[in-house]
Amino acid sequence: MKVNPVINNKQLKEYARISVLAYPGFNTTEEKLFERLQSVNKEDPNSIFYICQRDENVLGGMRVIDYDMNYNGKFIKISGIGMVAVDLINKKQGVAKTLLDEYLDISERNGQFIAMLYPFRPDFYYKMGFGYGQKYFNYSFLPESLPKSNEIGSVKYLNGDDLPLLADCYLRYCQSRHGFCKRSCFELKEFRKKFDKEGTVVGFKKNGRVDGYIYFVSKKCDEDNFLRHKLIIKEWIYNSPEAFNALAGFIHIQKDQYDFVEFDSQHKDFYYSLKDIRKSELKISPNIAHKFADSGIGLMYRIVNVDKFITKILSNYDINCPDMEIALAIEDSFRPINQKIFRISISNEHIKLVSTQENPIQINMKISEFSSLMMGTTELDTLYRLGKVKCNRKDISKLECFFNFSKYPECITKF
């Protein structure tokens, strides 16, 4: 089997056929998906479609996308993979593994030492070394649970002509949030298509600048009652408390229009903004815990090359740790290049790899847990207590300043 970029429409059409069968939830036809793939292939310079072949037979394919991600305050190059599809008659032959292996090789060649994906099976990708990302929370609340605001007059409808202002608002938010990815020109056009086709965008506009916006759609609560509706927030971006409060006030005054509001967010503390945190169905557990959201795991992350991640990325940061030496043993059966002991030295808040050490702190973990720690989606003490990290208990407090380096990430990029 070999993996190569798509070079003609015949290959792309075959990939469309395979994808429609692999993802019936796409709810589209082979022809419509083929047209969509042609458009993406032509218009998006940041993504490439690949196919896996045996001789001339297409067995599966994938889309690889380049991103600039805010990693703890600095933008770095990373990669994303989407639409991993295997032909139904060629499953269980190692096609997906071959595609993933090539994807990680491509990322490394491009100097992208963090890879990310949305998993169709988290357990499958966990075995391949991807660590769990930040939880998503599906909040469902009454409009009046958000606070009133005196800034409603600054909330305006926005349209396609306001795209530069929306893009600027998004970018400023992105610059302040670990894990957020910049939007390319292609993605901005796709975003405009979405809200031109369905939904509404309102923004907090002041002094000629949009400092926050909400993109939302309206849906019936059920098909049998045309008078009951819910407001579904697709994006809520804000760069100041003033912008947040104004947009929250806009939602508040919709209480006579909508029965409840749905909001998918990685803001784990968003419920602090609500007067009544209870989820709309008002479920309660036996220990009197009120349900405020459903939750789930979306993105998964993987460190592609540990050596280069440390020397090319972490070395550019001040590590707020006392001087220490760490012997980090990584288990990575999928990429043997990472299956070794990394001798880390932290001196004067700078990190480097060294060849020899005296009495280093010993620690052992899988690449999946290392990836989650470096993205900030979990903490060292948590993994230690769960048996996912092996080290001396007395060393945890020393190690936490390094392994808890990142804040939890946020990302709303879909691919």
Secondary structure by P-SEA (a helix, b strand, c coil): ccccccccaaaaaaaaaaaaaacccccccaaaaaaaaaaaacccccbbbbbbbccccccccbbbbbbbcccccbbbbbbbbccccccccccccaaaaaaaaaaaaaaaaacccbbbbbcccaaaaaaacccccbbbbbbbbbccccccccccccbbbbcccaaaaaaaaaaaaaaacccbbbbcaaaaaaaaaaaaabbbbbbbcccccccccccbbbbbcccccccbbbbbbcbbbbccaaaaaaaaaaaaaccccccbbbbbccccccccccccccccccccccccccccbbbbbcbbbbbccaaaaaacccccccccccccccbbbbbbccccccccccbbbbcccbbbbbccccccbbbbbcaaaaaaaaaccccaaaaaaacccccccccccccccccccccbbbbcccc
